[in-house]
């Protein structure tokens, strides 16, 4: 049985940010929904308003992949067991809510260090904020040419 968009988003939230508290989980959910509603660039072409297309776009979310580097990835959305908080945050984001600090962010990553780099790769994004272990990036004009 295929998962609904709500179920996919709840599982991704748990997998990508389950240990980051409500704020971290809302920030990750906001990035996914910002991509779904992107008005230009690759996410507008790939996503076409679809949560499923955004989550399963190759190379975007480690948690959407059952294998990484040729090895089984046990931390994937299929192994998640979302709780009510994950569904509540998914519903919150799907309804159009965003954290002000995340703004228009289209990317996040964990640098595994205390510092975030100022630019996202290829200068398609600039640092917006850090929430917990994740750095969040808003798009630059270069992104819209992707």
N, C-alpha and C positions, 0 to 999 in steps of 0.2 A: 504494500500500500504506500502510495506517495504521501509525503508529509505536506501539510498545508504551509503557506507562507508564514503564518503565525508560529507554527511548530518549528519550522526551520530557523526563524529569527530567535525564538526562545532558546533553542539548542546552541546556536552560534553565540548568543550572549553568555550563556553558562560556560561554554568552552573557551571563548576568547577572554572573558573578563569576570568569571565567576568568583574569583578571589579579590576583586577590586572594589567591592561594596556597591551600593546603589548608584553612586555617582559614576564610578568607572563603568558599570554595566550600561547605564543610560548614555554615556559618552560613546561607547562602542555601537550601541543601537542607533544612535544619531548618525554616525558615520555611514552605516549601512543604508539608512533611509535617505541621507544626503545623496548617496550614489544613485539610489533608485530614482530620485527626483532631479538628478543633474540635468542642466539645460544645454550642456555642450560637452565636447571631449569624448573620450572613450566610454565613460560610464553611461552617457546618454545613448550611445549606439548599442552598447552591450546590454544595458539594463532594460531599456524600453519600458520603464515603470514596473519591472518585475523583481521582487525580492529574491526569488529563486535564481534568476539569471545573474544577479549581483553576487549572491553567495557562492554560486558554482562557477563563476568566471575563473578560468585556470590561473593559478599562481597568486591568488589574492588572499585567501584565508587558509592558514595551515589546518585549521579545524575542519575545513570542508574536504580535506583529502584523507583518504584511508591509508595512503603511503606517502612517505617523505624520504627522498634520497634512496629509493629502492627498498626501504624497510617499512614494516607495518607501523602506522601512527596510532597508538592506542587512544590518544586524546583527539577524538574526532566527533563530529556532531551525532554520528550514529550510536556512540557509546554514552552520550549524555542522557541524563534523566532530569529534565527541567522540573523545578519546583514552581509554586505559584508566583514567587517574586519574578522569575524569568518571564513568565507569561504576562504578568502585569507590566513589566518594562517593555516587552514587545508591543503590547497593546498601546502603551503610552507613546511609543515612537511611531507606530503605524498611524496613530491619530494625529500626527503632525507636531508633536512636542519635541523640543530640543533643549539641551542645556546651553545657556548663553555663552559659556566658555568654549564650547565646541564650535559654535558659529557654523560656518560652511565647510567644516573639515571633511575631507574625502579620504584621509589616510590616518592610520595610527600604527605604531609599532612599539615594541619593548626594546629599548637600547641596551638593556642589561648593564647599565651604568647610571651614575647620577646625572649625566648630562644628555640633553637632546641635541641632535645636530640642527643647525639653524635652517637648513633647506632639506626638503625631501629629494631623493635622487632625481637627477636630470633637471633640477630646479623647477619641477612642476608644482611644488608646494613649499610654503613657508611655515615655520613653527607658529602655531596658534597658542597652545598651552600644553602643560603636562598634568595628567590626572593619574595619581597612583604610579604604576610602573609604565604607563603608556604616554607617548608623545603624540600629539595631534597636529595635523597640518592642513591648512587651507590652500586652495588652488591658486596658482599664479596664472598670468595670461598664457604662459607656455603650456599649461595643462589643456587649455581650450583648443590648442593646435594638435593635440594627440588624436 
